[in-house]
């Protein structure tokens, strides 16, 4: 998933990558532990992503480039 500005917050990235419908949905996914970054659970909506990180939700993996 191409991003313009680095780093990007995970909540924003989930919306841009169509892994979340909106900010509320992104928050729900994160709070329920359904999101991993580089194989580790991520719960913070403001966590910063950089190029090369692997974000996974429900078996779908996306990488910011």
Biopython code that builds the backbone (N, CA, C, O; Angstrom):
import numpy as np
from Bio.PDB.StructureBuilder import StructureBuilder

atoms = [
    (1, "UNK", "N", (0.848, -1.169, 0.000)),
    (1, "UNK", "CA", (0.000, 0.000, 0.000)),
    (1, "UNK", "C", (0.897, 1.237, 0.000)),
    (1, "UNK", "O", (1.619, 1.460, 0.972)),
    (2, "UNK", "N", (0.874, 2.050, -1.065)),
    (2, "UNK", "CA", (1.718, 3.245, -1.100)),
    (2, "UNK", "C", (1.259, 4.307, -0.092)),
    (2, "UNK", "O", (0.064, 4.563, 0.054)),
    (3, "UNK", "N", (2.218, 4.912, 0.591)),
    (3, "UNK", "CA", (1.911, 6.022, 1.494)),
    (3, "UNK", "C", (2.789, 7.205, 1.103)),
    (3, "UNK", "O", (3.903, 7.036, 0.607)),
    (4, "UNK", "N", (2.271, 8.391, 1.332)),
    (4, "UNK", "CA", (3.016, 9.604, 0.991)),
    (4, "UNK", "C", (3.931, 10.040, 2.112)),
    (4, "UNK", "O", (5.115, 10.303, 1.902)),
    (5, "UNK", "N", (3.375, 10.112, 3.295)),
    (5, "UNK", "CA", (4.126, 10.624, 4.443)),
    (5, "UNK", "C", (4.522, 9.476, 5.357)),
    (5, "UNK", "O", (3.718, 8.596, 5.667)),
    (6, "UNK", "N", (5.770, 9.505, 5.779)),
    (6, "UNK", "CA", (6.243, 8.490, 6.700)),
    (6, "UNK", "C", (6.721, 9.194, 7.955)),
    (6, "UNK", "O", (7.373, 10.229, 7.817)),
    (7, "UNK", "N", (6.462, 8.738, 9.138)),
    (7, "UNK", "CA", (5.624, 7.568, 9.431)),
    (7, "UNK", "C", (4.136, 7.897, 9.307)),
    (7, "UNK", "O", (3.742, 9.059, 9.203)),
    (8, "UNK", "N", (3.331, 6.849, 9.321)),
    (8, "UNK", "CA", (1.880, 6.998, 9.278)),
    (8, "UNK", "C", (1.311, 6.287, 10.500)),
    (8, "UNK", "O", (1.837, 5.258, 10.923)),
    (9, "UNK", "N", (0.255, 6.825, 11.057)),
    (9, "UNK", "CA", (-0.375, 6.185, 12.221)),
    (9, "UNK", "C", (-1.186, 4.984, 11.761)),
    (9, "UNK", "O", (-1.797, 5.000, 10.692)),
    (10, "UNK", "N", (-1.182, 3.952, 12.578)),
    (10, "UNK", "CA", (-1.818, 2.708, 12.178)),
    (10, "UNK", "C", (-3.319, 2.866, 11.934)),
    (10, "UNK", "O", (-3.862, 2.235, 11.027)),
    (11, "UNK", "N", (-3.992, 3.695, 12.727)),
    (11, "UNK", "CA", (-5.422, 3.907, 12.507)),
    (11, "UNK", "C", (-5.692, 4.470, 11.124)),
    (11, "UNK", "O", (-6.627, 4.047, 10.444)),
    (12, "UNK", "N", (-4.872, 5.422, 10.714)),
    (12, "UNK", "CA", (-4.977, 6.019, 9.384)),
    (12, "UNK", "C", (-4.686, 4.981, 8.309)),
    (12, "UNK", "O", (-5.405, 4.885, 7.314)),
    (13, "UNK", "N", (-3.635, 4.211, 8.516)),
    (13, "UNK", "CA", (-3.235, 3.208, 7.534)),
    (13, "UNK", "C", (-4.319, 2.154, 7.344)),
    (13, "UNK", "O", (-4.583, 1.739, 6.215)),
    (14, "UNK", "N", (-4.949, 1.717, 8.426)),
    (14, "UNK", "CA", (-6.008, 0.711, 8.311)),
    (14, "UNK", "C", (-7.137, 1.210, 7.421)),
    (14, "UNK", "O", (-7.701, 0.441, 6.643)),
    (15, "UNK", "N", (-7.468, 2.482, 7.530)),
    (15, "UNK", "CA", (-8.520, 3.061, 6.682)),
    (15, "UNK", "C", (-8.052, 3.154, 5.234)),
    (15, "UNK", "O", (-8.791, 2.772, 4.327)),
    (16, "UNK", "N", (-6.843, 3.654, 5.001)),
    (16, "UNK", "CA", (-6.331, 3.808, 3.636)),
    (16, "UNK", "C", (-6.176, 2.470, 2.919)),
    (16, "UNK", "O", (-6.365, 2.388, 1.705)),
    (17, "UNK", "N", (-5.834, 1.425, 3.665)),
    (17, "UNK", "CA", (-5.641, 0.098, 3.079)),
    (17, "UNK", "C", (-6.949, -0.680, 2.980)),
    (17, "UNK", "O", (-6.953, -1.847, 2.589)),
    (18, "UNK", "N", (-8.061, -0.034, 3.333)),
    (18, "UNK", "CA", (-9.383, -0.671, 3.311)),
    (18, "UNK", "C", (-9.471, -1.894, 4.226)),
    (18, "UNK", "O", (-10.210, -2.838, 3.947)),
    (19, "UNK", "N", (-8.713, -1.864, 5.311)),
    (19, "UNK", "CA", (-8.803, -2.909, 6.325)),
    (19, "UNK", "C", (-9.802, -2.513, 7.406)),
    (19, "UNK", "O", (-10.253, -3.354, 8.183)),
    (20, "UNK", "N", (-10.146, -1.225, 7.450)),
    (20, "UNK", "CA", (-11.151, -0.701, 8.384)),
    (20, "UNK", "C", (-12.049, 0.260, 7.619)),
    (20, "UNK", "O", (-11.594, 0.991, 6.740)),
    (21, "UNK", "N", (-13.326, 0.245, 7.967)),
    (21, "UNK", "CA", (-14.296, 1.108, 7.288)),
    (21, "UNK", "C", (-14.121, 2.576, 7.660)),
    (21, "UNK", "O", (-14.277, 3.459, 6.816)),
    (22, "UNK", "N", (-13.798, 2.832, 8.923)),
    (22, "UNK", "CA", (-13.629, 4.200, 9.405)),
    (22, "UNK", "C", (-12.785, 4.163, 10.672)),
    (22, "UNK", "O", (-12.315, 3.104, 11.087)),
    (23, "UNK", "N", (-12.598, 5.333, 11.283)),
    (23, "UNK", "CA", (-11.773, 5.407, 12.482)),
    (23, "UNK", "C", (-12.308, 4.591, 13.640)),
    (23, "UNK", "O", (-11.538, 3.999, 14.396)),
    (24, "UNK", "N", (-13.624, 4.556, 13.783)),
    (24, "UNK", "CA", (-14.232, 3.762, 14.853)),
    (24, "UNK", "C", (-13.992, 2.278, 14.661)),
    (24, "UNK", "O", (-13.715, 1.550, 15.614)),
    (25, "UNK", "N", (-14.099, 1.840, 13.421)),
    (25, "UNK", "CA", (-13.850, 0.429, 13.118)),
    (25, "UNK", "C", (-12.379, 0.089, 13.360)),
    (25, "UNK", "O", (-12.068, -0.980, 13.885)),
    (26, "UNK", "N", (-11.472, 0.995, 12.979)),
    (26, "UNK", "CA", (-10.042, 0.787, 13.224)),
    (26, "UNK", "C", (-9.786, 0.637, 14.720)),
    (26, "UNK", "O", (-9.034, -0.241, 15.141)),
    (27, "UNK", "N", (-10.415, 1.498, 15.521)),
    (27, "UNK", "CA", (-10.251, 1.428, 16.980)),
    (27, "UNK", "C", (-10.739, 0.088, 17.515)),
    (27, "UNK", "O", (-10.080, -0.519, 18.359)),
    (28, "UNK", "N", (-11.892, -0.379, 17.029)),
    (28, "UNK", "CA", (-12.430, -1.671, 17.472)),
    (28, "UNK", "C", (-11.479, -2.813, 17.135)),
    (28, "UNK", "O", (-11.233, -3.690, 17.964)),
    (29, "UNK", "N", (-10.943, -2.800, 15.911)),
    (29, "UNK", "CA", (-10.008, -3.848, 15.502)),
    (29, "UNK", "C", (-8.778, -3.861, 16.400)),
    (29, "UNK", "O", (-8.323, -4.923, 16.825)),
    (30, "UNK", "N", (-8.242, -2.678, 16.687)),
    (30, "UNK", "CA", (-7.050, -2.578, 17.522)),
    (30, "UNK", "C", (-7.335, -2.995, 18.962)),
    (30, "UNK", "O", (-6.583, -3.778, 19.543)),
    (31, "UNK", "N", (-8.412, -2.479, 19.536)),
    (31, "UNK", "CA", (-8.725, -2.779, 20.937)),
    (31, "UNK", "C", (-9.025, -4.255, 21.161)),
    (31, "UNK", "O", (-8.782, -4.782, 22.246)),
    (32, "UNK", "N", (-9.552, -4.921, 20.138)),
    (32, "UNK", "CA", (-9.894, -6.338, 20.287)),
    (32, "UNK", "C", (-8.719, -7.260, 19.954)),
    (32, "UNK", "O", (-8.859, -8.482, 20.007)),
    (33, "UNK", "N", (-7.564, -6.683, 19.611)),
    (33, "UNK", "CA", (-6.375, -7.489, 19.356)),
    (33, "UNK", "C", (-6.355, -8.174, 18.006)),
    (33, "UNK", "O", (-5.615, -9.140, 17.819)),
    (34, "UNK", "N", (-7.149, -7.700, 17.062)),
    (34, "UNK", "CA", (-7.211, -8.327, 15.741)),
    (34, "UNK", "C", (-6.134, -7.829, 14.783)),
    (34, "UNK", "O", (-6.024, -8.331, 13.664)),
    (35, "UNK", "N", (-5.342, -6.850, 15.208)),
    (35, "UNK", "CA", (-4.323, -6.256, 14.341)),
    (35, "UNK", "C", (-2.941, -6.654, 14.851)),
    (35, "UNK", "O", (-2.655, -6.563, 16.045)),
    (36, "UNK", "N", (-2.084, -7.099, 13.921)),
    (36, "UNK", "CA", (-0.688, -7.350, 14.275)),
    (36, "UNK", "C", (0.209, -6.499, 13.384)),
    (36, "UNK", "O", (-0.119, -6.213, 12.233)),
    (37, "UNK", "N", (1.340, -6.106, 13.942)),
    (37, "UNK", "CA", (2.374, -5.392, 13.197)),
    (37, "UNK", "C", (3.646, -6.203, 13.352)),
    (37, "UNK", "O", (4.143, -6.402, 14.461)),
    (38, "UNK", "N", (4.163, -6.665, 12.233)),
    (38, "UNK", "CA", (5.366, -7.510, 12.227)),
    (38, "UNK", "C", (5.194, -8.723, 13.141)),
    (38, "UNK", "O", (6.128, -9.138, 13.826)),
    (39, "UNK", "N", (3.980, -9.283, 13.139)),
    (39, "UNK", "CA", (3.700, -10.495, 13.898)),
    (39, "UNK", "C", (3.348, -10.284, 15.359)),
    (39, "UNK", "O", (3.021, -11.245, 16.055)),
    (40, "UNK", "N", (3.406, -9.049, 15.838)),
    (40, "UNK", "CA", (3.102, -8.747, 17.238)),
    (40, "UNK", "C", (1.768, -8.009, 17.336)),
    (40, "UNK", "O", (1.506, -7.121, 16.524)),
    (41, "UNK", "N", (0.917, -8.351, 18.312)),
    (41, "UNK", "CA", (-0.356, -7.640, 18.465)),
    (41, "UNK", "C", (-0.128, -6.150, 18.719)),
    (41, "UNK", "O", (0.775, -5.762, 19.461)),
    (42, "UNK", "N", (-0.957, -5.335, 18.096)),
    (42, "UNK", "CA", (-0.879, -3.883, 18.294)),
    (42, "UNK", "C", (-2.238, -3.394, 18.767)),
    (42, "UNK", "O", (-3.263, -3.707, 18.161)),
    (43, "UNK", "N", (-2.246, -2.627, 19.848)),
    (43, "UNK", "CA", (-3.487, -2.141, 20.447)),
    (43, "UNK", "C", (-3.612, -0.619, 20.381)),
    (43, "UNK", "O", (-4.687, -0.077, 20.638)),
    (44, "UNK", "N", (-2.524, 0.075, 20.040)),
    (44, "UNK", "CA", (-2.503, 1.547, 20.081)),
    (44, "UNK", "C", (-2.857, 2.135, 18.717)),
    (44, "UNK", "O", (-2.185, 1.861, 17.722)),
    (45, "UNK", "N", (-3.902, 2.933, 18.678)),
    (45, "UNK", "CA", (-4.342, 3.542, 17.421)),
    (45, "UNK", "C", (-3.316, 4.538, 16.879)),
    (45, "UNK", "O", (-3.254, 4.765, 15.671)),
    (46, "UNK", "N", (-2.527, 5.121, 17.745)),
    (46, "UNK", "CA", (-1.534, 6.102, 17.323)),
    (46, "UNK", "C", (-0.164, 5.521, 17.023)),
    (46, "UNK", "O", (0.777, 6.269, 16.760)),
    (47, "UNK", "N", (-0.034, 4.194, 17.059)),
    (47, "UNK", "CA", (1.259, 3.572, 16.767)),
    (47, "UNK", "C", (1.731, 3.993, 15.377)),
    (47, "UNK", "O", (0.928, 4.096, 14.449)),
    (48, "UNK", "N", (3.018, 4.234, 15.237)),
    (48, "UNK", "CA", (3.592, 4.706, 13.978)),
    (48, "UNK", "C", (4.086, 3.532, 13.135)),
    (48, "UNK", "O", (4.738, 2.619, 13.641)),
    (49, "UNK", "N", (3.765, 3.573, 11.841)),
    (49, "UNK", "CA", (4.240, 2.567, 10.895)),
    (49, "UNK", "C", (5.270, 3.193, 9.972)),
    (49, "UNK", "O", (5.224, 4.385, 9.670)),
    (50, "UNK", "N", (6.189, 2.365, 9.538)),
    (50, "UNK", "CA", (7.204, 2.796, 8.572)),
    (50, "UNK", "C", (7.223, 1.801, 7.414)),
    (50, "UNK", "O", (6.689, 0.696, 7.515)),
    (51, "UNK", "N", (7.844, 2.211, 6.328)),
    (51, "UNK", "CA", (7.960, 1.316, 5.176)),
    (51, "UNK", "C", (8.555, -0.013, 5.614)),
    (51, "UNK", "O", (9.503, -0.055, 6.398)),
    (52, "UNK", "N", (7.987, -1.097, 5.100)),
    (52, "UNK", "CA", (8.497, -2.422, 5.415)),
    (52, "UNK", "C", (7.774, -3.117, 6.549)),
    (52, "UNK", "O", (7.874, -4.338, 6.676)),
    (53, "UNK", "N", (7.036, -2.371, 7.393)),
    (53, "UNK", "CA", (6.247, -3.016, 8.440)),
    (53, "UNK", "C", (5.148, -3.847, 7.784)),
    (53, "UNK", "O", (4.623, -3.469, 6.737)),
    (54, "UNK", "N", (4.806, -4.963, 8.389)),
    (54, "UNK", "CA", (3.735, -5.816, 7.875)),
    (54, "UNK", "C", (2.560, -5.731, 8.840)),
    (54, "UNK", "O", (2.678, -6.087, 10.012)),
    (55, "UNK", "N", (1.421, -5.253, 8.330)),
    (55, "UNK", "CA", (0.205, -5.102, 9.123)),
    (55, "UNK", "C", (-0.769, -6.180, 8.685)),
    (55, "UNK", "O", (-1.042, -6.322, 7.493)),
    (56, "UNK", "N", (-1.295, -6.944, 9.637)),
    (56, "UNK", "CA", (-2.235, -8.017, 9.315)),
    (56, "UNK", "C", (-3.517, -7.861, 10.120)),
    (56, "UNK", "O", (-3.498, -7.543, 11.309)),
    (57, "UNK", "N", (-4.643, -8.098, 9.424)),
    (57, "UNK", "CA", (-5.970, -8.089, 10.040)),
    (57, "UNK", "C", (-6.742, -9.241, 9.427)),
    (57, "UNK", "O", (-6.894, -9.311, 8.207)),
    (58, "UNK", "N", (-7.234, -10.148, 10.266)),
    (58, "UNK", "CA", (-8.054, -11.267, 9.794)),
    (58, "UNK", "C", (-7.430, -11.995, 8.606)),
    (58, "UNK", "O", (-8.119, -12.298, 7.632)),
    (59, "UNK", "N", (-6.143, -12.273, 8.682)),
    (59, "UNK", "CA", (-5.478, -13.040, 7.636)),
    (59, "UNK", "C", (-5.043, -12.243, 6.419)),
    (59, "UNK", "O", (-4.368, -12.783, 5.542)),
    (60, "UNK", "N", (-5.411, -10.975, 6.345)),
    (60, "UNK", "CA", (-4.967, -10.114, 5.237)),
    (60, "UNK", "C", (-3.758, -9.319, 5.692)),
    (60, "UNK", "O", (-3.799, -8.645, 6.721)),
    (61, "UNK", "N", (-2.684, -9.400, 4.925)),
    (61, "UNK", "CA", (-1.462, -8.663, 5.253)),
    (61, "UNK", "C", (-1.234, -7.554, 4.239)),
    (61, "UNK", "O", (-1.404, -7.748, 3.035)),
    (62, "UNK", "N", (-0.845, -6.389, 4.744)),
    (62, "UNK", "CA", (-0.547, -5.239, 3.896)),
    (62, "UNK", "C", (0.725, -4.597, 4.428)),
    (62, "UNK", "O", (0.974, -4.581, 5.633)),
    (63, "UNK", "N", (1.519, -4.073, 3.515)),
    (63, "UNK", "CA", (2.791, -3.464, 3.888)),
    (63, "UNK", "C", (2.858, -2.041, 3.335)),
    (63, "UNK", "O", (2.682, -1.848, 2.132)),
    (64, "UNK", "N", (3.107, -1.037, 4.185)),
    (64, "UNK", "CA", (3.283, 0.316, 3.644)),
    (64, "UNK", "C", (4.571, 0.395, 2.826)),
    (64, "UNK", "O", (5.617, -0.104, 3.243)),
    (65, "UNK", "N", (4.480, 1.023, 1.670)),
    (65, "UNK", "CA", (5.668, 1.180, 0.810)),
    (65, "UNK", "C", (5.861, 2.628, 0.437)),
    (65, "UNK", "O", (6.804, 2.960, -0.281)),
]
sb = StructureBuilder()
sb.init_structure("model")
sb.init_model(0)
sb.init_chain("A")
sb.init_seg("    ")
for serial, (resi, resn, name, xyz) in enumerate(atoms, 1):
    if name == "N":
        sb.init_residue(resn, " ", resi, " ")
    sb.init_atom(name, np.array(xyz, "f"), 0.0, 1.0, " ", f" {name:<3s}", serial, name[0])
structure = sb.get_structure()
